[in-house]
Amino acid sequence: MDERLSPGRLRWACRRGMLELDLLLGGFAENGYDVLSPAEQRIFQRLLDYPDQQLYELCLGQRDAPDQDAARVIAKIRRAAAAQA
């Protein structure tokens, strides 16, 4: 996923096999994705290619992010989830 996704495709890409990820990623897509820079949006889209369990562990901080850029986007996902809670 290298190009900017339409809102509908983005929501679809955020639908996962785990309810927890659906809520986390879907909520972020609705409320946080648009404020990301284009580079951060590409990183978020790249994260969506990860398998569910690995992505879940990244979002919970149970697994180290693959690089600093991904770590920054994951931190934004976490902050957005905490603000919604």
C-alpha positions as CSV (number, residue, x, y, z in Angstrom):
1,M,0.0,0.0,0.0
2,D,2.1,2.9,-1.2
3,E,-0.6,5.3,-2.3
4,R,-3.0,7.3,-0.2
5,L,-6.1,5.1,0.4
6,S,-9.6,6.5,0.0
7,P,-11.5,6.7,3.3
8,G,-13.6,3.7,2.4
9,R,-10.5,1.6,1.6
10,L,-8.7,2.7,4.7
11,R,-11.7,1.7,6.9
12,W,-11.8,-1.7,5.1
13,A,-8.0,-2.2,5.6
14,C,-8.4,-1.5,9.3
15,R,-11.0,-4.3,9.6
16,R,-9.1,-7.2,11.2
17,G,-9.7,-10.6,12.5
18,M,-9.4,-9.3,16.1
19,L,-12.1,-7.1,17.5
20,E,-9.4,-5.2,19.6
21,L,-7.6,-4.3,16.4
22,D,-10.8,-3.3,14.6
23,L,-11.6,-0.9,17.4
24,L,-8.1,0.5,17.8
25,L,-7.3,0.9,14.1
26,G,-10.7,1.9,13.0
27,G,-10.9,4.5,15.7
28,F,-7.6,5.9,14.7
29,A,-8.5,5.9,11.0
30,E,-11.6,7.9,11.8
31,N,-10.0,10.3,14.3
32,G,-6.2,10.4,13.8
33,Y,-5.2,9.4,10.3
34,D,-6.0,12.7,8.6
35,V,-3.7,14.7,10.9
36,L,-0.7,12.4,10.0
37,S,1.8,13.8,7.5
38,P,1.8,12.0,4.1
39,A,4.9,10.1,5.2
40,E,3.2,9.0,8.4
41,Q,0.1,7.9,6.5
42,R,2.3,5.7,4.3
43,I,3.9,4.2,7.5
44,F,0.4,3.6,8.9
45,Q,-0.6,1.9,5.7
46,R,2.6,-0.2,5.8
47,L,1.7,-1.3,9.4
48,L,-1.7,-2.5,8.1
49,D,0.2,-5.2,6.1
50,Y,1.4,-6.8,9.3
51,P,-0.3,-10.0,10.6
52,D,-2.9,-9.3,13.2
53,Q,-1.0,-10.7,16.2
54,Q,2.2,-8.9,15.4
55,L,0.3,-5.6,14.8
56,Y,-1.5,-6.1,18.1
57,E,1.7,-6.7,20.0
58,L,3.2,-3.6,18.4
59,C,0.2,-1.5,19.4
60,L,0.4,-2.8,23.0
61,G,4.1,-2.3,23.3
62,Q,4.8,-6.0,23.6
63,R,7.0,-6.0,20.5
64,D,9.5,-3.4,19.4
65,A,8.6,-1.4,16.3
66,P,10.7,-2.2,13.2
67,D,12.1,1.3,13.0
68,Q,11.8,4.8,14.6
69,D,9.3,6.1,12.1
70,A,6.9,3.2,12.8
71,A,7.5,3.7,16.5
72,R,6.3,7.3,16.2
73,V,3.1,6.3,14.3
74,I,2.4,3.5,16.8
75,A,2.8,6.0,19.7
76,K,0.2,8.2,18.0
77,I,-2.2,5.3,17.7
78,R,-1.7,4.5,21.4
79,R,-2.2,8.2,22.4
80,A,-5.4,8.4,20.3
81,A,-6.7,5.2,21.9
82,A,-6.0,6.5,25.4
83,A,-7.7,9.8,24.6
84,Q,-10.8,7.9,23.5
85,A,-10.9,5.6,26.6
